[in-house]
Amino acid sequence: MEKRRNVWLLTGGIGSGKSAVRSMLSKRGALTIDADQVGHQVLEPDGLAHDAVAARWPEVVFDGIIDRKRLADIVFNDPSELHELEAISHPAISKTLRKWVKDSQADVIVVEMSVPRDFLGVGPSRTIVADVDMATRKKRLIDKGMALEDITRRMAVQPHRDGWVERGGWVICTDGTLEDVEHRVDRLWPQIEALS
């Protein structure tokens, strides 16, 4: 009988500190996977979603390569276009993630994703939400060089803060210093390990 995998989703709104928490979990021994990188991979010329996306939006294809920035400019300005992209890309992302998880020998696997989709059959009890107030999220993104208009567009297509928190069985507040967040991850880590 196949061992049940200790797989967790790490999610939260843009600018919520997901990547920092993922890095901390990695240092404690988890295999961590960034679903956004998988999303980029499936759009590469040999990726599972490339041909379908290129056929739907030929104006973003240059020398056989999808310009992700141009594609984002289209889909984040039109919810129906975003829905079409997700209908193409999400099954490809899900298939890739499931294969990576199946092939892994890691004791704990954490998949970070910026959309509240359950690609892996993991329920709320194994979902971690990185959470912080909206003003802090915006400041972090501006400090990283993102334009306020782009931040507003991307936040508009994501759930409200309460929606993220309701999806998570575990919530890590990412306000304060990185050391503060490290202490919170320290408290959570033994519970993650125990749920094998």
Backbone as ProteinMPNN parsed JSONL, in Angstrom:
{"seq_chain_A": "MEKRRNVWLLTGGIGSGKSAVRSMLSKRGALTIDADQVGHQVLEPDGLAHDAVAARWPEVVFDGIIDRKRLADIVFNDPSELHELEAISHPAISKTLRKWVKDSQADVIVVEMSVPRDFLGVGPSRTIVADVDMATRKKRLIDKGMALEDITRRMAVQPHRDGWVERGGWVICTDGTLEDVEHRVDRLWPQIEALS", "coords_chain_A": {"N_chain_A": [[0.848, -1.184, 0.0], [0.555, 2.198, -0.866], [2.362, 4.79, 0.712], [0.846, 7.462, 2.46], [1.228, 10.709, 1.291], [2.914, 13.442, 2.778], [1.839, 16.198, 2.106], [1.582, 19.675, 1.58], [-0.229, 22.703, 0.982], [0.804, 25.984, 0.395], [-0.35, 29.129, 0.563], [-1.818, 32.349, -0.29], [-2.479, 35.881, -0.633], [-1.107, 38.086, -3.18], [2.007, 39.477, -2.323], [1.882, 38.697, 0.302], [3.831, 37.33, 1.667], [4.406, 34.691, 1.141], [6.588, 33.475, -0.212], [8.749, 33.951, 1.486], [7.997, 32.45, 3.717], [7.955, 29.942, 2.527], [10.694, 29.599, 1.97], [11.666, 29.45, 4.579], [10.455, 27.09, 5.477], [11.685, 25.316, 3.782], [14.317, 25.427, 4.749], [13.951, 24.025, 7.058], [13.655, 21.484, 6.264], [11.679, 20.696, 4.432], [10.673, 19.688, 1.141], [10.27, 22.09, -1.214], [8.07, 23.536, -3.572], [7.527, 25.843, -6.113], [4.66, 26.845, -7.449], [4.2, 28.88, -9.263], [6.521, 28.927, -10.782], [6.243, 26.486, -12.021], [4.036, 27.138, -13.518], [5.234, 28.927, -15.295], [6.907, 27.155, -16.587], [5.15, 25.437, -17.986], [4.426, 27.049, -20.039], [6.616, 27.286, -21.603], [8.369, 26.595, -24.749], [8.374, 23.758, -25.012], [6.486, 23.094, -23.197], [3.5, 21.869, -21.503], [1.235, 23.471, -21.887], [1.859, 25.245, -23.848], [1.303, 25.181, -26.716], [-1.499, 25.397, -26.915], [-1.989, 27.856, -25.636], [-0.494, 29.565, -27.24], [-1.9, 29.311, -29.615], [-4.337, 30.441, -28.906], [-3.679, 33.077, -28.133], [-2.05, 34.443, -30.283], [-0.787, 36.859, -30.654], [0.996, 37.282, -28.598], [3.178, 35.776, -29.018], [6.494, 35.341, -29.962], [8.911, 34.461, -32.177], [8.313, 31.821, -31.579], [8.195, 31.819, -28.829], [6.413, 32.446, -25.862], [5.53, 35.579, -24.706], [5.391, 36.324, -21.544], [4.845, 38.637, -20.066], [3.395, 40.28, -21.813], [1.213, 38.625, -22.179], [0.206, 38.589, -19.56], [-0.543, 41.272, -19.338], [-2.772, 41.277, -20.932], [-4.562, 39.325, -19.806], [-4.915, 40.099, -17.117], [-6.374, 42.327, -17.335], [-8.835, 41.639, -18.161], [-11.292, 39.7, -17.017], [-12.559, 37.517, -18.297], [-10.707, 36.689, -20.193], [-8.642, 35.931, -18.492], [-9.875, 33.776, -17.248], [-10.049, 32.029, -19.421], [-7.309, 31.545, -19.902], [-6.61, 30.27, -17.505], [-8.188, 27.988, -17.728], [-6.807, 26.617, -19.642], [-4.124, 26.515, -18.693], [-4.15, 25.615, -15.988], [-4.882, 22.775, -15.799], [-2.544, 21.722, -16.944], [-0.57, 22.624, -15.178], [-1.43, 21.32, -12.859], [-1.123, 18.607, -13.59], [1.671, 18.476, -13.904], [2.567, 19.176, -11.306], [1.473, 17.073, -9.777], [2.906, 14.926, -10.781], [5.531, 15.587, -10.006], [5.244, 15.481, -7.211], [4.499, 12.811, -6.851], [6.807, 11.516, -7.733], [8.678, 12.308, -5.884], [10.778, 11.681, -3.048], [10.704, 12.925, -0.664], [10.065, 13.641, 2.815], [8.348, 15.68, 3.705], [6.406, 17.784, 1.749], [5.952, 20.926, 0.343], [3.888, 22.989, -1.442], [3.916, 26.022, -2.954], [1.507, 28.303, -3.964], [-0.094, 30.88, -5.833], [-2.715, 31.105, -6.373], [-5.957, 30.232, -5.199], [-6.357, 27.333, -5.628], [-7.001, 23.871, -5.517], [-4.86, 21.809, -6.513], [-3.883, 19.375, -5.843], [-5.467, 17.702, -4.321], [-5.501, 18.307, -1.631], [-6.819, 19.113, 1.428], [-8.309, 21.727, 3.592], [-7.09, 21.195, 6.078], [-4.463, 20.766, 5.529], [-3.513, 23.086, 4.492], [-1.671, 26.042, 4.398], [-1.822, 29.409, 5.114], [-0.28, 32.374, 4.27], [-0.447, 35.46, 5.786], [-1.186, 38.925, 5.946], [-1.835, 42.429, 6.533], [-3.486, 44.506, 4.065], [-2.257, 46.996, 3.431], [0.419, 46.575, 4.117], [1.051, 44.539, 2.345], [0.826, 45.903, -0.135], [2.848, 47.833, 0.171], [5.144, 46.208, 0.305], [5.176, 45.158, -2.291], [5.437, 47.453, -3.88], [7.929, 48.284, -2.961], [9.409, 46.314, -4.14], [9.394, 47.133, -6.68], [7.116, 47.024, -8.234], [4.483, 48.452, -10.112], [1.849, 50.546, -8.861], [-0.59, 50.431, -10.216], [-0.449, 47.949, -11.496], [-0.308, 46.282, -9.265], [-2.835, 46.751, -8.132], [-4.517, 45.727, -10.151], [-3.839, 43.002, -10.111], [-4.451, 42.257, -7.493], [-7.168, 42.61, -7.608], [-8.21, 40.392, -8.916], [-7.855, 38.387, -7.178], [-8.899, 36.588, -4.191], [-10.578, 38.322, -1.468], [-8.915, 39.354, 1.555], [-10.078, 37.995, 3.791], [-11.123, 35.819, 2.504], [-8.875, 34.314, 1.814], [-7.926, 33.551, 4.362], [-10.024, 32.014, 5.339], [-9.722, 29.741, 3.796], [-7.602, 28.392, 4.823], [-6.276, 25.907, 6.975], [-4.269, 26.448, 8.653], [-2.747, 29.416, 9.654], [-0.247, 31.734, 9.028], [0.902, 34.645, 10.293], [2.541, 37.258, 8.717], [3.55, 39.671, 9.516], [5.701, 42.164, 11.1], [9.166, 41.448, 11.85], [11.49, 39.425, 9.88], [12.59, 37.624, 11.613], [10.572, 37.399, 13.514], [8.666, 36.052, 11.982], [10.058, 33.705, 11.499], [10.023, 32.545, 14.074], [7.314, 31.952, 14.285], [7.046, 30.055, 12.248], [8.71, 28.122, 13.318], [7.118, 27.231, 15.436], [5.047, 26.049, 14.053], [6.223, 24.043, 12.479], [6.815, 21.443, 13.81], [4.222, 20.394, 13.953], [3.525, 20.168, 11.306], [5.336, 18.195, 10.466], [4.389, 16.084, 12.006], [1.979, 15.326, 10.888], [1.936, 13.005, 9.06]], "CA_chain_A": [[0.0, 0.0, 0.0], [1.389, 3.395, -1.004], [2.368, 5.677, 1.879], [0.197, 8.749, 2.25], [2.24, 11.747, 1.203], [2.743, 14.592, 3.664], [1.867, 17.306, 1.157], [0.922, 20.878, 2.068], [-0.327, 23.878, 0.12], [1.127, 27.274, 1.01], [-0.994, 30.087, -0.311], [-2.04, 33.694, 0.248], [-2.532, 36.911, -1.662], [0.145, 38.646, -3.665], [2.653, 40.331, -1.338], [1.567, 38.245, 1.665], [4.996, 36.731, 2.313], [4.448, 33.245, 0.877], [7.926, 33.001, -0.598], [9.592, 33.962, 2.687], [7.601, 31.287, 4.52], [8.422, 28.745, 1.801], [12.128, 29.49, 2.2], [11.86, 29.002, 5.964], [10.074, 25.674, 5.548], [12.742, 24.581, 3.088], [15.459, 25.329, 5.673], [13.624, 23.059, 8.1], [13.672, 20.132, 5.712], [10.641, 20.402, 3.452], [10.879, 19.926, -0.284], [9.303, 23.128, -1.571], [7.834, 23.709, -5.002], [6.865, 27.097, -6.441], [3.735, 26.573, -8.551], [4.357, 29.918, -10.289], [7.582, 28.473, -11.684], [5.636, 25.434, -12.845], [3.208, 27.869, -14.488], [6.134, 29.422, -16.339], [7.436, 25.997, -17.319], [4.17, 24.877, -18.932], [4.322, 27.976, -21.169], [7.83, 27.195, -22.416], [8.08, 25.964, -26.046], [8.087, 22.325, -24.887], [5.584, 22.93, -22.064], [2.219, 21.222, -21.773], [0.193, 24.433, -22.258], [2.384, 26.215, -24.816], [0.652, 25.212, -28.026], [-2.872, 25.883, -26.786], [-1.943, 29.284, -25.318], [0.007, 30.254, -28.437], [-2.982, 29.331, -30.604], [-5.397, 31.342, -28.44], [-3.172, 34.453, -28.102], [-0.865, 34.474, -31.149], [-0.134, 38.175, -30.587], [2.01, 37.321, -27.543], [4.204, 34.788, -29.376], [7.57, 35.904, -30.771], [9.894, 33.42, -32.477], [7.914, 30.582, -30.923], [8.252, 31.961, -27.369], [5.325, 33.247, -25.3], [5.936, 36.717, -23.884], [4.487, 36.233, -20.4], [4.421, 39.965, -19.637], [2.308, 40.705, -22.708], [0.059, 37.788, -21.859], [-0.339, 39.082, -18.293], [-1.205, 42.55, -19.594], [-4.084, 40.978, -21.514], [-5.488, 38.564, -18.957], [-5.233, 40.771, -15.863], [-7.276, 43.43, -17.644], [-10.104, 41.097, -18.642], [-11.545, 38.45, -16.286], [-12.908, 36.402, -19.19], [-9.448, 36.223, -20.781], [-7.941, 35.222, -17.42], [-10.553, 32.489, -17.081], [-9.624, 31.174, -20.539], [-5.929, 31.115, -19.67], [-6.614, 29.297, -16.407], [-8.773, 26.736, -18.224], [-5.75, 25.931, -20.397], [-2.872, 26.307, -17.953], [-4.285, 24.917, -14.713], [-4.718, 21.319, -15.92], [-1.131, 21.421, -17.215], [0.146, 22.824, -13.917], [-1.836, 20.239, -11.962], [-0.49, 17.354, -14.04], [3.102, 18.569, -13.612], [2.749, 19.134, -9.859], [1.17, 15.728, -9.293], [4.023, 14.042, -11.149], [6.661, 15.915, -9.139], [4.954, 14.971, -5.871], [4.535, 11.345, -6.917], [8.189, 11.06, -7.933], [9.538, 12.76, -4.793], [10.978, 10.819, -1.882], [10.781, 13.801, 0.511], [9.12, 13.377, 3.912], [7.372, 16.766, 3.723], [6.402, 18.544, 0.491], [5.143, 22.138, 0.441], [3.7, 23.611, -2.754], [3.46, 27.41, -2.866], [0.765, 28.759, -5.135], [-0.684, 32.203, -5.638], [-4.159, 31.053, -6.628], [-6.544, 29.301, -4.242], [-6.842, 26.134, -6.315], [-6.48, 22.646, -4.937], [-4.377, 20.973, -7.604], [-3.288, 18.134, -5.347], [-6.369, 16.962, -3.458], [-5.148, 18.603, -0.247], [-7.886, 19.9, 2.031], [-7.923, 22.846, 4.465], [-6.241, 20.787, 7.195], [-3.073, 20.789, 5.079], [-3.287, 24.346, 3.79], [-1.077, 27.111, 5.199], [-2.04, 30.723, 4.492], [0.525, 33.513, 4.71], [-1.427, 36.54, 5.899], [-0.801, 40.227, 6.503], [-2.799, 43.435, 6.102], [-3.388, 44.965, 2.676], [-1.293, 48.09, 3.3], [1.759, 45.977, 4.146], [1.232, 43.832, 1.068], [1.073, 46.891, -1.189], [4.167, 48.437, 0.387], [6.154, 45.22, -0.087], [5.216, 45.04, -3.75], [5.992, 48.712, -4.389], [9.366, 48.238, -2.649], [10.023, 45.398, -5.101], [9.407, 47.775, -7.984], [5.874, 46.833, -8.984], [3.663, 49.657, -10.217], [0.613, 50.46, -8.091], [-1.665, 50.013, -11.12], [-0.314, 46.505, -11.682], [-0.674, 45.676, -7.975], [-4.296, 46.848, -7.996], [-5.131, 44.783, -11.095], [-3.615, 41.622, -9.683], [-5.22, 42.023, -6.274], [-8.601, 42.601, -7.94], [-8.636, 39.068, -9.384], [-7.624, 37.431, -6.103], [-9.901, 36.716, -3.129], [-10.369, 39.265, -0.378], [-8.076, 38.778, 2.613], [-10.85, 37.028, 4.576], [-11.28, 34.619, 1.689], [-7.662, 33.502, 1.953], [-7.837, 32.994, 5.709], [-11.044, 30.97, 5.462], [-9.287, 28.545, 3.084], [-6.452, 27.765, 5.46], [-6.366, 25.297, 8.286], [-3.17, 27.048, 9.411], [-2.461, 30.77, 9.183], [0.98, 32.343, 9.558], [0.942, 36.093, 10.113], [3.894, 37.609, 8.267], [3.945, 41.039, 9.871], [6.893, 42.227, 11.939], [10.452, 41.157, 11.216], [11.659, 38.052, 9.416], [12.829, 36.813, 12.809], [9.25, 37.115, 14.077], [8.039, 35.023, 11.152], [10.813, 32.468, 11.761], [9.522, 31.97, 15.324], [5.991, 31.373, 14.013], [7.28, 28.84, 11.477], [9.247, 27.159, 14.282], [6.015, 26.654, 16.207], [4.21, 25.245, 13.163], [6.953, 22.956, 11.828], [6.612, 20.118, 14.399], [2.876, 19.929, 13.629], [3.583, 19.747, 9.902], [6.037, 16.907, 10.43], [3.61, 15.04, 12.677], [0.838, 14.915, 10.057], [2.436, 12.194, 7.94]], "C_chain_A": [[0.895, 1.25, 0.0], [1.248, 4.294, 0.229], [1.67, 6.988, 1.532], [1.247, 9.842, 2.292], [1.9, 12.889, 2.14], [2.917, 15.85, 2.824], [1.027, 18.464, 1.699], [0.844, 21.924, 0.963], [0.013, 25.105, 0.958], [0.595, 28.35, 0.085], [-1.204, 31.419, 0.4], [-1.997, 34.699, -0.884], [-1.152, 37.411, -2.061], [0.707, 39.609, -2.613], [2.453, 39.89, 0.109], [2.749, 37.604, 2.386], [5.114, 35.227, 2.114], [5.866, 32.754, 0.622], [8.877, 32.974, 0.581], [9.28, 32.755, 3.557], [8.071, 30.008, 3.844], [9.91, 28.527, 2.028], [12.42, 28.97, 3.611], [11.507, 27.53, 6.132], [11.111, 24.797, 4.859], [13.945, 24.381, 4.003], [15.219, 24.289, 6.765], [13.459, 21.639, 7.558], [12.609, 19.788, 4.705], [11.186, 20.534, 2.032], [9.836, 20.948, -0.677], [9.269, 23.316, -3.083], [7.065, 25.008, -5.202], [5.976, 26.863, -7.659], [3.807, 27.644, -9.637], [5.444, 29.53, -11.288], [7.088, 27.342, -12.58], [4.75, 26.076, -13.914], [4.031, 28.458, -15.616], [6.602, 28.265, -17.217], [6.436, 25.475, -18.342], [3.946, 25.79, -20.128], [5.581, 27.996, -22.033], [7.52, 26.445, -23.721], [7.774, 24.468, -25.97], [7.119, 22.042, -23.737], [4.213, 22.421, -22.471], [1.134, 22.187, -22.257], [0.616, 25.36, -23.395], [1.548, 26.305, -26.083], [-0.756, 25.786, -27.95], [-2.901, 27.377, -26.495], [-1.482, 30.083, -26.539], [-1.071, 30.347, -29.513], [-4.072, 30.326, -30.207], [-4.955, 32.803, -28.47], [-1.915, 34.565, -28.973], [-0.106, 35.802, -31.089], [0.924, 38.272, -29.496], [3.159, 36.354, -27.833], [5.215, 35.435, -30.316], [8.652, 34.847, -30.942], [9.603, 32.137, -31.704], [7.902, 30.644, -29.404], [7.116, 32.876, -26.908], [5.913, 34.342, -24.413], [4.952, 36.788, -22.714], [4.009, 37.606, -19.922], [3.276, 40.468, -20.508], [1.033, 39.908, -22.442], [-0.609, 38.267, -20.571], [-1.081, 40.396, -18.481], [-2.608, 42.339, -20.163], [-5.015, 40.391, -20.455], [-5.834, 39.268, -17.648], [-6.072, 42.024, -16.077], [-8.652, 42.955, -18.076], [-10.358, 39.755, -17.965], [-11.884, 37.265, -17.189], [-11.66, 35.831, -19.864], [-8.642, 35.44, -19.737], [-8.55, 33.84, -17.216], [-10.15, 31.517, -18.199], [-8.205, 30.653, -20.337], [-5.867, 30.054, -18.583], [-7.17, 27.955, -16.865], [-7.758, 25.919, -19.022], [-4.578, 25.55, -19.5], [-3.036, 25.478, -16.684], [-4.228, 23.391, -14.821], [-3.266, 20.912, -16.175], [-0.294, 21.576, -15.951], [-0.153, 21.679, -12.958], [-1.147, 18.929, -12.326], [0.992, 17.344, -13.684], [3.361, 18.461, -12.111], [2.517, 17.727, -9.312], [2.305, 14.763, -9.614], [5.225, 14.301, -10.241], [6.459, 15.344, -7.741], [5.057, 13.452, -5.853], [5.963, 10.825, -6.989], [9.109, 11.402, -6.764], [9.631, 11.722, -3.683], [11.002, 11.632, -0.584], [9.724, 13.436, 1.55], [8.007, 14.415, 3.963], [7.517, 17.553, 2.42], [5.462, 19.73, 0.665], [5.093, 22.789, -0.939], [3.141, 25.011, -2.543], [2.706, 27.764, -4.129], [0.007, 30.034, -4.823], [-2.167, 32.242, -5.968], [-4.758, 30.002, -5.71], [-7.167, 28.088, -4.934], [-6.213, 24.915, -5.684], [-6.11, 21.698, -6.065], [-3.999, 19.56, -7.141], [-4.199, 17.327, -4.438], [-6.077, 17.161, -1.982], [-6.222, 19.523, 0.334], [-7.369, 20.995, 2.945], [-6.978, 22.445, 5.593], [-4.764, 20.767, 6.827], [-2.791, 22.016, 4.212], [-2.77, 25.391, 4.773], [-1.291, 28.417, 4.44], [-1.098, 31.737, 5.107], [-0.387, 34.735, 4.684], [-0.817, 37.788, 6.509], [-1.765, 41.257, 5.932], [-2.475, 43.965, 4.705], [-2.334, 46.058, 2.493], [0.131, 47.556, 3.279], [2.041, 45.252, 2.841], [1.576, 44.815, -0.048], [2.458, 47.504, -1.056], [5.271, 47.473, -0.04], [6.3, 45.158, -1.605], [5.784, 46.298, -4.402], [7.502, 48.738, -4.159], [10.119, 47.308, -3.6], [10.02, 45.961, -6.52], [8.151, 47.602, -8.809], [5.058, 48.126, -8.978], [2.345, 49.465, -9.483], [-0.552, 49.986, -8.958], [-1.641, 48.499, -11.325], [-0.711, 45.758, -10.406], [-2.192, 45.631, -7.836], [-4.994, 45.851, -8.906], [-5.018, 43.353, -10.608], [-4.395, 41.299, -8.409], [-6.712, 41.9, -6.576], [-9.099, 41.224, -8.375], [-8.378, 37.985, -8.34], [-8.703, 37.608, -5.03], [-9.559, 37.841, -2.16], [-9.566, 38.566, 0.716], [-8.828, 37.724, 3.431], [-11.021, 35.72, 3.817], [-10.074, 33.707, 1.76], [-7.653, 32.789, 3.297], [-8.836, 31.862, 5.908], [-10.616, 29.667, 4.791], [-8.223, 27.769, 3.845], [-6.769, 27.121, 6.788], [-5.341, 25.913, 9.22], [-2.871, 28.413, 8.807], [-1.181, 31.258, 9.848], [0.938, 33.833, 9.247], [2.378, 36.488, 9.778], [4.253, 39.063, 8.561], [5.152, 40.997, 10.804], [8.143, 41.909, 11.145], [10.483, 39.722, 10.697], [11.908, 37.114, 10.59], [11.507, 36.448, 13.49], [8.573, 35.981, 13.31], [8.731, 33.681, 11.358], [10.285, 31.778, 13.025], [8.155, 31.316, 15.103], [6.122, 30.078, 13.217], [7.844, 27.748, 12.393], [8.134, 26.47, 15.066], [5.157, 25.727, 15.349], [4.905, 23.978, 12.666], [6.74, 21.577, 12.476], [5.227, 19.537, 14.074], [2.79, 19.485, 12.173], [4.227, 18.37, 9.804], [5.176, 15.777, 10.984], [2.462, 14.522, 11.815], [1.304, 14.147, 8.832], [1.381, 11.196, 7.515]], "O_chain_A": [[1.857, 1.343, 0.762], [0.143, 4.523, 0.719], [1.874, 7.55, 0.457], [2.06, 9.899, 3.214], [0.736, 13.262, 2.281], [3.975, 16.48, 2.821], [-0.078, 18.27, 2.204], [1.734, 22.021, 0.118], [-0.441, 25.238, 2.094], [1.042, 28.469, -1.055], [-0.812, 31.587, 1.554], [-1.525, 34.388, -1.977], [-0.163, 37.184, -1.364], [-0.018, 40.448, -2.08], [2.809, 40.616, 1.037], [2.677, 37.361, 3.59], [5.847, 34.561, 2.846], [6.29, 31.74, 1.175], [9.72, 32.082, 0.679], [10.189, 32.107, 4.075], [8.535, 29.087, 4.516], [10.345, 27.397, 2.254], [13.315, 28.148, 3.805], [12.191, 26.806, 6.854], [11.383, 23.679, 5.295], [14.53, 23.299, 4.035], [16.166, 23.74, 7.328], [13.16, 20.711, 8.309], [12.623, 18.684, 4.16], [12.043, 21.374, 1.755], [8.641, 20.713, -0.497], [10.292, 23.262, -3.766], [6.061, 25.245, -4.53], [6.474, 26.702, -8.772], [3.514, 27.366, -10.8], [5.311, 29.772, -12.487], [7.466, 27.25, -13.748], [4.714, 25.627, -15.06], [3.587, 28.488, -16.764], [6.681, 28.39, -18.439], [6.825, 25.106, -19.45], [3.351, 25.375, -21.123], [5.609, 28.649, -23.076], [6.518, 25.734, -23.796], [6.997, 23.959, -26.778], [6.944, 20.889, -23.342], [3.814, 22.528, -23.631], [0.212, 21.774, -22.959], [-0.183, 26.174, -23.858], [1.13, 27.394, -26.477], [-1.163, 26.567, -28.81], [-3.737, 28.096, -27.041], [-2.021, 31.151, -26.829], [-1.149, 31.34, -30.237], [-4.663, 30.979, -31.067], [-5.755, 33.681, -28.793], [-0.821, 34.764, -28.443], [1.075, 35.863, -31.432], [1.681, 39.242, -29.464], [4.018, 36.14, -26.977], [4.844, 36.007, -31.341], [9.241, 34.39, -29.962], [10.516, 31.456, -31.235], [7.629, 29.638, -28.749], [6.887, 33.939, -27.485], [6.687, 34.071, -23.496], [3.823, 37.254, -22.87], [2.889, 37.729, -19.426], [2.3, 41.019, -19.999], [-0.073, 40.445, -22.475], [-1.835, 38.343, -20.492], [-2.122, 40.619, -17.865], [-3.517, 43.128, -19.904], [-6.117, 40.894, -20.235], [-6.925, 39.067, -17.115], [-6.439, 42.704, -15.119], [-9.54, 43.769, -18.33], [-9.706, 38.766, -18.303], [-11.529, 36.129, -16.875], [-11.569, 34.622, -20.079], [-8.035, 34.416, -20.053], [-7.833, 32.856, -17.035], [-9.937, 30.33, -17.951], [-7.927, 29.476, -20.568], [-5.159, 29.056, -18.719], [-6.686, 26.905, -16.444], [-7.835, 24.691, -19.075], [-4.097, 24.418, -19.534], [-2.139, 24.708, -16.339], [-3.571, 22.761, -13.993], [-2.811, 19.881, -15.682], [0.588, 20.76, -15.681], [0.751, 21.134, -12.324], [-0.646, 18.225, -11.45], [1.516, 16.332, -13.219], [4.266, 17.743, -11.686], [3.284, 17.249, -8.476], [2.628, 13.886, -8.812], [5.862, 13.363, -9.764], [7.386, 14.789, -7.151], [5.642, 12.878, -4.934], [6.291, 9.809, -6.376], [10.203, 10.848, -6.66], [8.682, 10.985, -3.418], [11.289, 11.085, 0.481], [8.632, 12.982, 1.209], [6.854, 14.078, 4.232], [8.622, 17.939, 2.041], [4.316, 19.566, 1.083], [6.128, 23.1, -1.528], [2.037, 25.177, -2.023], [3.201, 27.554, -5.236], [-0.468, 30.242, -3.707], [-2.805, 33.289, -5.856], [-4.126, 28.975, -5.464], [-8.372, 27.857, -4.827], [-5.028, 24.921, -5.351], [-6.925, 20.894, -6.517], [-3.819, 18.661, -7.962], [-3.747, 16.353, -3.835], [-6.37, 16.286, -1.167], [-6.495, 20.59, -0.216], [-6.16, 21.187, 3.076], [-6.154, 23.251, 6.025], [-3.904, 20.753, 7.708], [-1.944, 21.983, 3.32], [-3.348, 25.6, 5.839], [-0.972, 28.509, 3.254], [-1.107, 31.945, 6.321], [-1.028, 35.011, 3.67], [-0.036, 37.721, 7.459], [-2.445, 40.981, 4.943], [-1.339, 43.879, 4.237], [-1.598, 46.047, 1.506], [0.961, 48.034, 2.506], [3.142, 45.341, 2.297], [2.509, 44.585, -0.817], [3.163, 47.677, -2.05], [6.234, 47.888, -0.684], [7.412, 45.112, -2.131], [6.533, 46.208, -5.376], [8.266, 49.153, -5.031], [11.313, 47.486, -3.839], [10.567, 45.356, -7.442], [8.121, 47.996, -9.975], [4.961, 48.804, -7.956], [1.784, 48.37, -9.475], [-1.404, 49.228, -8.494], [-2.686, 47.848, -11.327], [-1.373, 44.722, -10.468], [-2.763, 44.603, -7.47], [-5.952, 45.199, -8.494], [-5.976, 42.582, -10.679], [-4.934, 40.202, -8.264], [-7.434, 41.177, -5.888], [-10.281, 40.919, -8.22], [-8.646, 36.807, -8.58], [-9.347, 38.654, -4.965], [-8.405, 38.257, -2.047], [-9.541, 37.337, 0.791], [-8.271, 36.669, 3.733], [-11.06, 34.645, 4.415], [-10.21, 32.483, 1.769], [-7.408, 31.585, 3.373], [-8.532, 30.868, 6.566], [-11.092, 28.596, 5.17], [-7.971, 26.603, 3.539], [-7.447, 27.71, 7.63], [-5.52, 25.905, 10.438], [-2.756, 28.548, 7.589], [-1.042, 31.205, 11.07], [0.937, 34.233, 8.083], [3.316, 36.097, 10.473], [5.152, 39.624, 7.933], [5.571, 39.926, 11.243], [8.181, 42.075, 9.926], [9.619, 38.909, 11.029], [11.493, 35.956, 10.57], [11.342, 35.332, 13.982], [7.986, 35.074, 13.901], [8.075, 32.639, 11.391], [10.12, 30.558, 13.039], [7.871, 30.258, 15.664], [5.4, 29.113, 13.473], [7.489, 26.577, 12.253], [8.201, 25.269, 15.327], [4.606, 24.744, 15.845], [4.254, 22.955, 12.456], [6.503, 20.611, 11.75], [5.082, 18.322, 13.936], [2.07, 18.541, 11.846], [3.707, 17.483, 9.126], [5.227, 14.65, 10.491], [2.02, 13.389, 11.999], [1.095, 14.583, 7.7], [1.605, 10.419, 6.587]]}, "name": "protein", "num_of_chains": 1, "seq": "MEKRRNVWLLTGGIGSGKSAVRSMLSKRGALTIDADQVGHQVLEPDGLAHDAVAARWPEVVFDGIIDRKRLADIVFNDPSELHELEAISHPAISKTLRKWVKDSQADVIVVEMSVPRDFLGVGPSRTIVADVDMATRKKRLIDKGMALEDITRRMAVQPHRDGWVERGGWVICTDGTLEDVEHRVDRLWPQIEALS"}
